[in-house]
């Protein structure tokens, strides 16, 4: 059991680092990595989880989404652009695999539909007020 918790903590720390870099680098998504870090910290260490949900990084990028309130337009667009760019690269690399391209296209469309219609858009001022 301790090994499993240690693995969660290591994966959480790696994703926290990537999420922190993603908060600064425009092309790297921070929200996805921070969500994974939140999940891993919750499974691996209550102390790390409580620390993480108290950080500015969490509050700025995830708190409103985790509470079910939604995301700011800027966050949603950032995620959609990043995923589109990464999936485009995969699409180009799958030149000889038409089935792979079709699957990737379906996943991409579902991703866009989810973020446009499934995630509520909140004003940036509402996210900052929390």
N, C-alpha and C positions, 0 to 999 in steps of 0.2 A: 504494500500500500504506500509506503514511503517513497519507493521508486516512482510510482505513478504520479504522486504529488510533485516530486522533483522534476519530472519530465514536463508537467504542466507549468511549473514555475519557469523553467528554462525557455519553453516555447513562448510563454507570456512575456518574458524579458526581451527575447528576440523581436517579437511583434511590437512591443512597446518602443524599442529602439527604431524600428522601421516606421512606426507611426509618428514618432517625434521628428524623424527626418522628413517624412511626408508632409508634416505640418509646415515645413519651410520650403521644400522643393515642390514646385507646382505640378510636376508630372506624376509624382508618387502619391498614391491615395493614402491619406492618414486614417480615415474612418474605418476602412476594412481591417487594417492592422490593429487599430485600437479596440475594435470589437472582439477580435480574436484574443488580444491581451486581456480584456475584461473577462471573457469566458474562462481563459486559462487560469487567471489569478483567482477567480471565484472557486475553481475546482482544486487549485493547488495550495492556496494560503489565504486564510481569512484576513490576516494582517496586511498582506500585500494588496488584496482586493480593496480593503477599506482605505488604504493609503492612495491607491490609484484613483478611486472614485472621488477623492478629495482634491486631486490635482487640477490645475487650470487646463491642462491638455484634455482631460476627460470632460470637464465642464464645458469647454468651448466647442468640442467636436462631437460628443456623444450624448451628453445628458438629456437634451430635449428628445432625441431619437429613442433612447432607452426608456424614457418615461412615456413614450407613445405620443408625444406631441408633434413630432415631425422633424424636418431638417430645413435649414435655410436654403434659398435658391442657389446661393454660391456653393454650398456644400454638395448639393445634388448635382449641379453642373460639373463640378470638379470630379466627382465620382464617375459620372457618365462619360466625360471626356477621357479620363484615364482608362476606364474599361474599354471604351471604343478603340483607343490607340493600341492597347495591348492585344485586343482581339483582332484588330486589323493586321497586326504583325503575324499573329497565328494564322489568320486567313491567307495571307500572302505565302507563308511558309508551307501551307498545305496545298500547294499547287497541284500535286499529283493525287490528292485524296479528296475526291468530290464529296464523299459521305461526311468526312471530317469538316469540310467547309459548310455543308448543310447544317450539321449539328451546331457548329459555332455560330452560324447565322441565326438559328432558332434561339440559342441561349442569349445572344446579343439582343434580339428583339424582345425577348421576355424580360431581360434586364432593363431595357429602356421603358417598357410598359410598366414594370413594377415601380421604377423611380418616378415616372411621370404621373401615374394614376394611383399607385399604392402607398406612396409615402407622402404624407401631408407636407405642404410647403408652408413654413412659418416665416413671418417677417424677421429680419436680422435683429431688430431691436428687441423682439420677444426672446430670442435666444441669448442675447447679451444681458438681459434683465435677470436671468436666472443665475 
